[in-house]
Amino acid sequence: MTGHAGKGPRMTGRITRRSFLNTALAGGAAYVTLARDMSAFAQAGPIIIGHHCELTGGFASWGYWHNKCALAATKLINEGGGIGGRKLELVTEDTESHPATGVRKLRSLVQRNNASFVTGSVHSGVMLASIPVATELKTVYFSTGEATEATSDKGTRYSFRTGTDTYGLAAAGAPWAYANLGKRWTIISPDYAWGHSHYKEHKAIIERLGGKVNDPIFVPLDAKDLVPYLSKIPQDTEVLFSVFFGALSVAFYTQAKSMGLEKTMKMYSVSGTIEAIAPADLKGAAEGVYIVENFPRMVKYKDDAFHRQFIKLIGTDDVDGRETDSNRVNAKSHSWQSYENLFALKKAIEASGWKTKKDDKAVIEALEGLQMENSIGFPQGSKILRKEDHSGMIDCYISRVENNELHVKKKVTKEELMAQLPPRVDLSKEAL
Amino acid sequence: MNELVLALAVNGLVWGLIVALIALGLSIIFGLLDVINVAHGDFFMLGTVGGLVVATSTGSFWIALAIVPLIGLILGAVIERLVIRPTLRQASLTIVTTFGLSMIIQEVVRATYGAQPRRMAAPIDGTIPLFGINYEIYRIAAAAFAALFLIAFFLFLNRTKLGTWIRAVRHDPETATSLGIPVTLVTAFTFALGTAMALLGGVIAAPITTVDFRSGVDILPVCFMAVIIGGLGNLQGTVAAAIMLAVLEGVVTSFVDPTTARIASLVIMSVALLVRPHGLFAGATR
């Protein structure tokens, strides 16, 4: 064997300058070709977007819909050719509706799953805990919760929100409610950031308009019997503004109704209080309540082809937003964000020519001030992602529960909302 | 203000009786079996869900009230055999196993029944004026049911042969065995009885609170507080502590904001435990 190998021409021939140059050139050409092919392959690979979602825990009834909406958007985007010709790969992690778990899962999405962008949590606690981490990881993070801090003093260049916050909801609903429902308000809410934020924003508007806001009633999150708290509502209250979610919402409506509060005061609330719950399932307990919606539950109040196609895609009816093959009810005023955020990212990625994480600055600049037109990608309606505070300026709706259905009484356009809602920060000036 | 204090004291008594029924189930399981049942709140939740399902399908709350605790008895017996018995008499291990059980129960209900919270209509409509507030008649009825079941339980425990066996097994299982008492069977029945009481509490409380897969998470700490403050394993003490806690928090709420009231009642109870570390009623009955 050794002898045979010794007789080979390469073993016997000397390395000359010509052969060296030939080999080097051939090797170099091969390297360039291989590198170019590998780069092309990498670019043709999927764009990974993380979904930071409450699949279990206290927000599970909302998270189900956020997940369903994100999956529907992913399917639609990929059927339409993906993002800039690349497949969208959605990776979902369950935050368990818990801030510490949420932070861990966010790191997992970015560091283990290599998510380039994250569309995130509807739980205000998870969302506020996640924004500093997303910023540390230099990853664009869309939150879907309502605590205003996410796009104000705790917001960063990386945090965005297409939906409303407590600041926006107060601006959308409080002036109308003050004019039409009453001047003396009492606010009852859970004793945590979301409720406190609503109290602060609404109090400022009602007092500016000349109204009176009684001391707030903050209910412990684990309360089951609400009578001790409901019985403290002053009897001169004209408008009772309630901010609850999930099980506490049902307990509130049930026990307030049993005490006959709706007979002496107007009941006013925000969509979170009745998200994932059909008024009919409350068996009349929510009758007469006014609610600020971000996306009308009944399709007839935004009756266009895109809205109808959207509910068909996610499989709900056109009255309650109830799933066609189950009793689940869409958390519609929030879950649309998990759908539209993917289309917003698609639009910004394609407009900026983003290829890798190195191009994030261009995507962020494209998202700042992004205009979104009413379409199948943005079925909630036309909107703008305001440059300064990264907040979505959207149409809102003030609805009333009548005969167990949510009927819109007043549409507040995004232009009206923007006039009431000057930006409090300018995140676009932050260095990246 | 005086009227409000009275109204909240009465409401505390009403809610306390319902909590006492649930906490008593926890107390007999701990006091008689040394099982720290972290899944007890989830048995309460199963009572609310089962109550709504049976009431909706039969059209009668009263049928649910009769059937669901019986289902609880069977469920408790099955769980005792499969989950509890392998770890019996090892209190720390029972925490781990019942914690796992708790997660399984919650997730099974979430995956099958759904995560959406629901309302169960009260079987008795109407309110009565009570010290300045409109008070729901069903709450008074619910408290009466709870009181009735509590009395029935203590009669059963003290006046029947099976009740005597349960007390005997608790007192000294070895001697009970030597006397021919079927200890394994009594143990299984005791756990099943505690489970059934939680489900019964769930059915009674469902029209007042919410039917939700996580509703057991919030009720569990209150039940544990009643068990600890009443004196571990002291059944009468558990009932008294549950009522005292609810009345105390209700009364304090009439003077300060709800969160301060919660803190104040916890501080008062902590001080009480510092003075009597084995519970307010320790030693009365075990």
Contacts between the chains, C-beta under 8 A, distances in Angstrom:
chain1	res1	chain2	res2	distance
A	56	B	107	7.1
A	56	B	110	6.8
A	57	B	214	7.5
A	58	B	214	6.1
A	60	B	110	5.9
A	60	B	115	3.7
A	60	B	213	7.6
A	61	B	114	7.3
A	61	B	115	3.8
A	61	B	116	4.6
A	61	B	117	6.9
A	63	B	115	7.8
A	64	B	115	6.3
A	191	B	258	7.2
A	191	B	259	5.1
A	215	B	257	7.9
A	217	B	257	7.4
A	217	B	258	6.8
A	218	B	257	6.6
A	218	B	258	6.4
A	218	B	259	6.0
A	219	B	258	5.6
A	220	B	258	5.9
A	220	B	259	5.9
A	220	B	262	5.2
A	221	B	218	8.0
A	222	B	217	7.8
A	222	B	218	4.0
A	222	B	221	7.1
A	223	B	218	7.6
A	223	B	258	7.4
A	224	B	15	8.0
A	224	B	205	7.4
A	224	B	208	7.9
A	224	B	209	4.8
A	224	B	210	8.0
A	224	B	215	7.6
A	224	B	218	5.9
A	224	B	219	6.4
A	225	B	11	7.2
A	225	B	15	4.6
A	225	B	208	7.0
A	225	B	209	7.3
A	225	B	246	7.8
A	227	B	8	7.6
A	227	B	11	4.8
A	227	B	15	7.7
A	227	B	133	7.8
A	227	B	135	8.0
A	227	B	139	7.8
A	228	B	8	5.4
A	228	B	11	6.5
A	228	B	12	7.7
A	228	B	249	7.1
A	228	B	250	5.1
A	228	B	253	4.2
A	228	B	254	7.6
A	228	B	258	6.9
A	228	B	261	7.6
A	229	B	253	7.2
A	229	B	258	5.3
A	231	B	4	6.3
A	231	B	7	6.1
A	231	B	8	6.5
A	231	B	11	7.7
A	231	B	133	4.9
A	232	B	4	7.6
A	232	B	253	7.2
A	232	B	254	7.6
A	232	B	258	7.9
A	246	B	117	5.3
A	246	B	212	6.9
A	247	B	117	4.3
A	247	B	209	7.8
A	247	B	210	4.1
A	247	B	212	3.9
A	247	B	214	6.7
A	247	B	215	6.1
A	248	B	210	7.6
A	249	B	117	7.0
A	250	B	117	4.5
A	250	B	118	6.8
A	250	B	119	5.1
A	250	B	210	4.2
A	250	B	211	7.8
A	250	B	212	7.2
A	251	B	209	5.3
A	251	B	210	4.8
A	253	B	119	7.3
A	254	B	119	5.3
A	254	B	207	7.7
A	254	B	208	7.4
A	254	B	209	7.7
A	254	B	210	7.3
A	255	B	136	7.8
A	255	B	208	7.2
A	258	B	122	7.2
A	258	B	127	6.6
A	258	B	134	7.9
A	258	B	136	4.1
A	258	B	138	7.7
A	259	B	127	6.8
A	259	B	133	6.4
A	259	B	134	4.9
A	259	B	135	7.6
A	259	B	136	7.1
A	260	B	127	6.2
A	260	B	134	4.7
A	276	B	115	7.6
A	276	B	116	5.3
A	277	B	116	6.5
A	277	B	117	6.7
A	281	B	116	7.6
A	281	B	118	5.7
A	281	B	119	6.5
A	282	B	119	5.0
A	283	B	119	5.6
A	283	B	121	4.9
A	285	B	119	6.2
A	326	B	114	7.1
A	327	B	114	6.5
A	327	B	116	7.1
A	328	B	114	5.7
A	328	B	116	5.9
A	329	B	116	6.3
